[in-house]
Each structure stands twice: as C-alpha cells, then as structure tokens.
Amino acid sequence: MKFSINQSTLLEALQNIGRVVPTRSTTPILENILFDLEDGGLKITGTDLEVSITTRVPVEQVDTPGSIALPARVMTEMIRSLPDISIQFELEENNKLKITTDKGRYHVSGLSKDNYPEQPQFSDAENFTVPNQLIARMLQKTIFAVSSEELRPALMGVFLQIMPDEFRMVATDGHRLSKIVNRGFKAEVSPLKMIIPPKAVQIALKNLEEEGDTELTIDQTGLQFNFGNTTLYTRLVEGEYPDYERVIPRDNDKTLTVDRELLISSVKRVSLFASALTHQIRLELSPNQLLVCSEDLEVGGEGRETLDVEYDGEPMEIGYNANYLLDILRHADTEQVVFKLKSPVRAALITPTAENENESFIMLIMPIKLG
C-alpha cells in the first residue's frame, strides 16, 4: 500500500470516523481504524460493533492498493499536529506503516485487515430517500428526550415511523416526550418502524448537509445512512416501543401563552436556588400572570420572578424539573410557546404558537409532586 494525501483532507475524515471509535475497549481491534486503499481512493472505516462509519477520500497518488488497521488515537493526533501539506504513506513488512513528509519520517505499527470486523450485510432491505433538512429537523426535535435508563432499553433511541401518509419521530424518557410528524413526505415503501440509538443520531446530524437528500437503507436489524462519500450504519435498538399515544392528554383545556426567551431566562435564574437533587421549580398561575419560584430548604436559598402571560384559567401551582423544562423550551421555534394544562398532576403539552406546513410538533412534560 502506497499513496499520498493532503493533511486537511485526511484529518477531516479521521475526525469524522473517530466519533464511533471507542477510546478503550475489551476488544482492542476496535480502537483501530481500517485504511483500505483502492484504485478509486482511500476508504477509512471505524466501528464499535453497534455503529460503523465509512468515508471515502480522494488521494493524490495511488501506487499500490492495500489495507491495514491503525490505532485511531495515534493517527488522529499525528495528522492533527502536522501543517496542511502532502503526506506520503507506505506499508512495509510486518504491518509497519511509514509516514513521510518534507520535514520528517514516522513509523506506526498496525494490524492486518483480517483482524478487523467485517461490515454488516443487509438482507431483504428497503431503500428510500429523505430530504436532509427534513430528517435533520426531526432528529433535532426528538433526540433530547431519549432515555438513558438501561432498564427500559426500548426507550433508549428515537422511534421512527414511515406510514403511507406521514413521516413520524418520537422520543420519551418517561418524564418528557417529543413527537414530530410530517404529512408532506411520501415514500414508496411498506410501513416501517425502527428505534435508532442516540449515538447514530448524533453522528448522522454531524454528516447531514443543509441541502440535498440522504438515502436510507433498512432491514430487520440495521439502518444505513448514505451521505455521498460517507456511509453510517447502525444496529437498531431491539424491543417494542411503548404506546406513547396513551400518555398524550387529549382534554387539557387551560391555555398558557408565554414569551419563550423570557421564560427560559427566568427558569435559568430561579433554578439556581432549586434543590440540587430534584431541580424542582414551581409555576404559580393566576390570570395573566406567572410566578416562577424555587426553594432549597437545605441551604436556605430562594428565587422568585413574575412574568406577564396570557392565561385566564383558574389559579394553579405546578412543579417541574427545571432541566427538563428548559430542554423543551429550547426546542420550540417560535417567540411564544403554548402550554396546554389540565391540573397540577397531569402532563402538560407544549407547542409552538405556529407550525410549519404539513407539520405537527408537540412536546410533553410530566409534573413533579409539590411537597
């Protein structure tokens, strides 16, 4: 294997691949990245066995094709430290890779490709194409609500559904829920549903361009994103996603409309005085007024702020986890947000004041019982 490549081109690829490579693993080969030199260029692969990413980069010169697995950390830090120059690579005997620049020469010990995990193969796969802006928006609006609770593995991912007349994503951790539906999307595929792990979602968001489309390939166990020169494969989360529709209230008849940025700022300040254990803040609603307050009995701290709002329901006091509430508010798009409420012990629905065409976007937050 012998080739030349520009430093900035290679570094960008290594940083992208590095998002899946574990820093420490009980399977040491996974701490490596695979270099495959072909006539068409250099293919670089990284995997943690659950998520794999492969990217193809152009090289300046291909003298001899070949393959080798190289330590990810050493290679990335080595290439990062070099200036933007041409770098020559040559594979020598005993899986030794020689790296040469106009200023120096280095040797890196690698491993045979035979030791590296093979890429998963699809069976009975279906393909469909999604606009980048659409899938990026939907992933961004749901990823924050994914559960980290290992006792409920089915909730540890974004639930994606393709139906004849809509494209839907949902995530919930039992404390909050986010659901976004696009009814303008059409795909000639049978109804599909899958649970995508959060690591794959985060990497996909890093690779989605603002314009264009992304091809998705799916079978019973895996999903692949095709981003031009880069492909991302992920195993799907096993299990049946719960019936989330059952927890979405249909009869919340009290409406609170509030300036989103003002409420975010108020919650941030007041939550500084909340219990470090519960992060509980209290919202006290009265006609056209909202009191945001918190109190930490252990240290004696207290915060209170009053906001002008639109509300004509009966007075009510509700407790929320400040962190969960802030997450939800940050994901609304409009200057004002609408809370649909029923009682202090019922889930609240939070929506933007205006929706995009063909889109429905709702978030839900569960209250905390006030002491």
C-alpha positions as CSV (number, residue, x, y, z in Angstrom):
1,M,0.0,0.0,0.0
2,K,1.5,3.3,-1.1
3,F,-0.2,6.7,-1.6
4,S,-0.1,10.4,-1.0
5,I,-2.8,12.6,0.5
6,N,-3.4,16.1,1.7
7,Q,-3.3,16.6,5.5
8,S,-6.5,18.6,5.8
9,T,-8.4,16.1,3.7
10,L,-7.2,13.2,5.9
11,L,-7.7,14.9,9.2
12,E,-11.4,15.8,8.4
13,A,-12.0,12.1,7.6
14,L,-10.3,10.9,10.7
15,Q,-12.2,13.2,13.0
16,N,-15.5,12.0,11.5
17,I,-14.6,8.4,11.8
18,G,-13.3,9.0,15.4
19,R,-16.8,9.7,16.6
20,V,-17.6,5.9,16.7
21,V,-14.2,4.6,17.7
22,P,-14.0,3.6,21.5
23,T,-11.1,5.0,23.4
24,R,-10.9,1.9,25.4
25,S,-12.4,-1.5,24.5
26,T,-12.4,-5.0,25.7
27,T,-11.9,-5.8,22.0
28,P,-8.6,-3.9,21.3
29,I,-9.0,-4.1,17.5
30,L,-12.0,-1.7,17.8
31,E,-9.6,1.0,19.0
32,N,-8.2,1.0,15.4
33,I,-9.4,2.4,12.1
34,L,-9.2,0.5,8.9
35,F,-7.4,2.0,5.9
36,D,-8.5,0.4,2.6
37,L,-6.6,1.8,-0.4
38,E,-8.4,1.1,-3.7
39,D,-8.0,2.3,-7.2
40,G,-10.7,4.9,-6.6
41,G,-9.2,6.3,-3.5
42,L,-8.9,5.7,0.2
43,K,-11.7,4.2,2.3
44,I,-11.5,4.7,6.1
45,T,-13.7,2.7,8.5
46,G,-14.3,2.9,12.2
47,T,-16.7,0.8,14.3
48,D,-17.8,-0.1,17.9
49,L,-19.8,-3.1,16.6
50,E,-23.0,-1.2,17.1
51,V,-22.3,1.8,14.9
52,S,-20.0,1.9,11.9
53,I,-18.9,4.8,9.7
54,T,-17.1,4.6,6.4
55,T,-15.9,7.6,4.4
56,R,-14.1,7.7,1.0
57,V,-11.5,10.4,0.4
58,P,-9.5,11.3,-2.7
59,V,-5.7,10.7,-2.7
60,E,-3.1,12.5,-4.7
61,Q,-1.5,9.3,-6.0
62,V,-2.2,5.6,-5.7
63,D,0.9,3.4,-6.4
64,T,-0.1,0.2,-4.6
65,P,-3.5,-0.8,-3.2
66,G,-3.7,-2.5,0.2
67,S,-5.2,-2.5,3.7
68,I,-4.2,-2.0,7.3
69,A,-5.8,-1.3,10.6
70,L,-4.1,1.6,12.5
71,P,-4.5,2.9,16.1
72,A,-7.1,5.7,15.9
73,R,-5.8,8.0,18.6
74,V,-2.2,7.9,17.4
75,M,-3.2,8.5,13.8
76,T,-5.6,11.3,14.5
77,E,-3.2,13.2,16.9
78,M,-0.3,12.6,14.5
79,I,-2.1,14.0,11.5
80,R,-3.7,16.9,13.5
81,S,-0.2,18.1,14.6
82,L,1.0,18.4,11.0
83,P,0.6,21.5,8.9
84,D,-1.6,21.4,5.7
85,I,0.9,19.6,3.5
86,S,1.1,16.5,1.4
87,I,1.8,13.3,3.3
88,Q,3.1,10.0,1.9
89,F,2.1,6.6,3.3
90,E,3.8,3.3,2.5
91,L,3.1,-0.1,4.0
92,E,6.2,-2.0,4.8
93,E,6.7,-5.6,6.1
94,N,5.1,-6.8,9.4
95,N,2.3,-4.3,9.1
96,K,4.5,-1.3,9.6
97,L,3.3,1.9,8.1
98,K,5.8,4.6,7.1
99,I,4.6,8.2,7.1
100,T,6.8,10.7,5.3
101,T,6.6,14.5,5.0
102,D,9.1,17.0,3.7
103,K,10.2,17.5,7.4
104,G,10.2,14.1,8.9
105,R,9.5,10.4,8.8
106,Y,7.5,8.2,11.2
107,H,6.6,4.6,11.7
108,V,3.3,3.3,13.0
109,S,2.6,-0.4,13.9
110,G,-0.7,-1.7,12.5
111,L,-2.7,-4.9,12.3
112,S,-3.9,-7.0,9.4
113,K,-7.3,-6.3,7.9
114,D,-8.1,-9.9,8.7
115,N,-8.4,-9.0,12.4
116,Y,-10.9,-6.1,11.7
117,P,-14.7,-6.7,12.0
118,E,-16.5,-7.2,8.7
119,Q,-19.1,-4.7,7.7
120,P,-22.7,-5.8,8.2
121,Q,-24.6,-7.1,5.2
122,F,-28.2,-6.3,4.5
123,S,-30.9,-8.8,3.8
124,D,-34.4,-8.0,2.4
125,A,-33.6,-4.3,2.7
126,E,-35.7,-1.4,1.7
127,N,-34.5,1.9,0.4
128,F,-36.0,5.4,0.4
129,T,-34.7,8.9,0.2
130,V,-35.4,11.7,2.7
131,P,-34.6,15.5,2.2
132,N,-31.7,16.4,4.5
133,Q,-33.5,19.4,6.0
134,L,-36.5,17.3,6.9
135,I,-34.6,14.4,8.6
136,A,-32.2,16.8,10.4
137,R,-35.1,18.9,11.8
138,M,-37.0,15.8,13.0
139,L,-33.9,14.2,14.7
140,Q,-33.0,17.5,16.4
141,K,-36.5,17.9,17.7
142,T,-36.5,14.4,19.4
143,I,-33.0,13.4,20.4
144,F,-33.1,15.4,23.6
145,A,-35.9,13.3,25.1
146,V,-34.3,9.9,24.6
147,S,-34.0,7.9,27.7
148,S,-30.6,6.8,29.3
149,E,-32.4,4.3,31.6
150,E,-30.9,0.9,30.7
151,L,-33.8,-0.9,32.5
152,R,-36.0,0.4,29.6
153,P,-33.9,-0.3,26.6
154,A,-36.7,0.3,24.1
155,L,-36.8,4.0,25.1
156,M,-33.0,4.4,24.5
157,G,-33.5,5.7,21.0
158,V,-35.5,7.8,18.6
159,F,-38.6,5.9,17.4
160,L,-39.1,6.5,13.6
161,Q,-42.2,5.5,11.7
162,I,-42.8,5.6,8.0
163,M,-46.5,5.4,7.2
164,P,-48.4,5.8,3.9
165,D,-49.2,9.4,4.5
166,E,-46.7,10.6,7.1
167,F,-43.1,10.5,8.5
168,R,-43.0,10.5,12.3
169,M,-40.4,10.6,15.0
170,V,-40.9,10.2,18.8
171,A,-38.7,10.1,21.8
172,T,-39.5,9.9,25.5
173,D,-37.8,9.1,28.8
174,G,-40.9,8.9,30.9
175,H,-40.5,12.4,32.2
176,R,-40.9,14.3,28.9
177,L,-41.9,13.4,25.3
178,S,-41.3,14.9,21.9
179,K,-43.3,14.0,18.8
180,I,-43.0,15.5,15.4
181,V,-45.0,14.4,12.3
182,N,-44.6,15.5,8.7
183,R,-47.5,14.8,6.4
184,G,-45.9,16.1,3.3
185,F,-43.4,13.3,3.0
186,K,-44.1,10.4,0.6
187,A,-42.1,7.2,0.1
188,E,-42.9,4.1,-2.0
189,V,-42.1,1.7,0.8
190,S,-44.2,-0.5,3.1
191,P,-44.9,0.9,6.6
192,L,-41.7,0.9,8.6
193,K,-40.8,1.4,12.2
194,M,-37.5,1.4,14.0
195,I,-35.7,2.6,17.1
196,I,-32.4,4.4,16.3
197,P,-29.8,4.6,19.0
198,P,-28.8,8.2,20.1
199,K,-25.1,7.8,19.1
200,A,-26.1,7.1,15.5
201,V,-28.5,10.1,15.6
202,Q,-25.8,12.4,16.8
203,I,-23.3,11.2,14.1
204,A,-26.0,11.5,11.4
205,L,-26.7,15.1,12.4
206,K,-23.0,15.9,12.0
207,N,-22.9,14.5,8.5
208,L,-26.2,15.9,7.1
209,E,-25.6,18.7,4.7
210,E,-28.0,21.6,4.6
211,E,-29.1,20.9,1.1
212,G,-29.8,17.6,-0.8
213,D,-31.2,14.2,0.1
214,T,-30.0,11.2,2.1
215,E,-30.7,7.7,1.1
216,L,-31.7,5.3,3.9
217,T,-31.4,1.5,3.7
218,I,-33.1,-0.6,6.3
219,D,-33.7,-4.3,7.2
220,Q,-34.9,-6.0,10.3
221,T,-31.7,-5.3,12.4
222,G,-29.9,-2.3,10.9
223,L,-30.2,1.1,9.2
224,Q,-27.7,2.8,6.9
225,F,-27.5,6.5,6.0
226,N,-25.8,7.2,2.7
227,F,-24.3,10.7,2.8
228,G,-22.5,10.8,-0.6
229,N,-18.9,9.7,0.2
230,T,-19.8,8.7,3.8
231,T,-22.0,5.8,5.0
232,L,-23.2,5.4,8.5
233,Y,-24.5,2.0,9.7
234,T,-26.2,1.4,13.0
235,R,-27.8,-1.6,14.6
236,L,-31.4,-0.8,15.6
237,V,-32.5,-0.9,19.3
238,E,-34.3,-4.1,19.9
239,G,-37.7,-4.2,21.6
240,E,-41.2,-2.9,21.1
241,Y,-41.6,0.8,21.5
242,P,-44.4,1.6,24.0
243,D,-47.8,3.0,23.0
244,Y,-46.8,6.7,23.5
245,E,-50.2,7.9,22.3
246,R,-51.7,6.7,25.6
247,V,-49.8,9.3,27.6
248,I,-50.6,12.3,25.4
249,P,-53.6,14.0,27.0
250,R,-56.5,15.0,24.8
251,D,-58.6,17.1,27.2
252,N,-56.1,19.7,28.5
253,D,-58.4,22.8,28.4
254,K,-56.4,25.5,30.1
255,T,-54.1,27.6,27.9
256,L,-51.0,29.5,29.0
257,T,-49.1,31.5,26.4
258,V,-45.7,32.9,27.3
259,D,-42.7,34.5,25.7
260,R,-40.2,31.7,25.2
261,E,-36.9,33.6,25.8
262,L,-38.3,35.4,28.9
263,L,-39.4,32.1,30.4
264,I,-36.0,30.4,29.6
265,S,-34.1,33.2,31.2
266,S,-36.4,33.2,34.3
267,V,-36.2,29.4,34.8
268,K,-32.4,29.5,34.4
269,R,-32.1,32.1,37.2
270,V,-34.7,30.7,39.6
271,S,-33.4,27.2,39.2
272,L,-30.1,28.2,40.7
273,F,-31.9,28.2,44.0
274,A,-33.6,24.8,43.5
275,S,-32.7,21.6,45.2
276,A,-29.7,20.0,43.6
277,L,-31.4,16.6,43.9
278,T,-34.8,17.3,42.4
279,H,-34.1,20.6,40.4
280,Q,-37.7,21.4,41.2
281,I,-39.2,24.8,40.3
282,R,-42.8,25.9,40.9
283,L,-45.0,27.7,38.5
284,E,-47.9,29.6,40.1
285,L,-50.5,30.6,37.5
286,S,-53.1,33.3,38.0
287,P,-54.9,35.4,35.4
288,N,-52.4,36.9,33.0
289,Q,-49.5,36.3,35.5
290,L,-47.0,33.6,36.1
291,L,-44.8,33.3,39.2
292,V,-41.7,31.2,38.7
293,C,-40.1,30.2,42.1
294,S,-37.9,27.7,43.8
295,E,-36.6,27.0,47.2
296,D,-33.8,24.9,48.6
297,L,-34.7,24.1,52.2
298,E,-31.3,22.6,53.0
299,V,-29.2,25.7,52.2
300,G,-32.0,28.3,52.6
301,G,-31.9,29.6,49.1
302,E,-35.0,31.0,47.3
303,G,-35.7,32.6,43.9
304,R,-38.9,34.2,42.7
305,E,-39.8,36.0,39.4
306,T,-43.0,37.3,37.9
307,L,-43.8,37.2,34.2
308,D,-46.7,38.7,32.3
309,V,-48.5,36.0,30.3
310,E,-51.8,35.1,28.6
311,Y,-53.8,32.9,31.0
312,D,-57.4,33.1,32.0
313,G,-57.9,29.8,33.8
314,E,-58.2,29.1,37.4
315,P,-55.2,29.6,39.7
316,M,-52.9,26.7,39.8
317,E,-49.5,25.6,41.2
318,I,-47.4,23.1,39.2
319,G,-43.9,21.6,39.9
320,Y,-41.5,20.8,37.1
321,N,-37.9,19.6,36.8
322,A,-36.2,22.8,35.6
323,N,-33.7,21.0,33.4
324,Y,-36.5,19.1,31.5
325,L,-38.5,22.3,31.1
326,L,-35.5,24.1,29.7
327,D,-34.8,21.3,27.2
328,I,-38.3,21.6,25.9
329,L,-38.4,25.4,25.7
330,R,-35.1,25.4,23.8
331,H,-36.6,23.1,21.1
332,A,-39.6,25.3,20.3
333,D,-39.2,27.5,17.2
334,T,-41.5,30.5,17.9
335,E,-41.2,33.6,20.0
336,Q,-44.0,32.4,22.2
337,V,-45.0,28.9,23.4
338,V,-48.3,27.5,24.4
339,F,-48.8,25.3,27.5
340,K,-52.0,23.1,27.4
341,L,-52.8,22.2,31.0
342,K,-55.4,20.3,33.0
343,S,-54.3,20.0,36.6
344,P,-51.1,20.1,38.8
345,V,-50.8,16.3,38.5
346,R,-51.5,15.9,34.8
347,A,-48.9,16.1,31.9
348,A,-48.7,19.5,30.1
349,L,-48.5,19.8,26.4
350,I,-46.1,22.4,25.0
351,T,-46.3,23.6,21.4
352,P,-45.1,26.5,19.3
353,T,-47.6,29.2,18.5
354,A,-47.3,28.4,14.8
355,E,-46.4,25.2,12.9
356,N,-44.6,24.6,9.6
357,E,-46.6,23.5,6.6
358,N,-47.6,19.8,6.8
359,E,-46.0,19.5,10.3
360,S,-47.3,18.8,13.8
361,F,-44.9,19.2,16.7
362,I,-45.8,18.7,20.3
363,M,-43.8,18.2,23.5
364,L,-45.0,16.8,26.8
365,I,-43.6,17.3,30.3
366,M,-44.7,15.4,33.5
367,P,-45.1,17.4,36.7
368,I,-43.3,16.8,39.9
369,K,-45.5,16.4,43.0
370,L,-45.2,19.5,45.2
371,G,-44.1,18.9,48.7
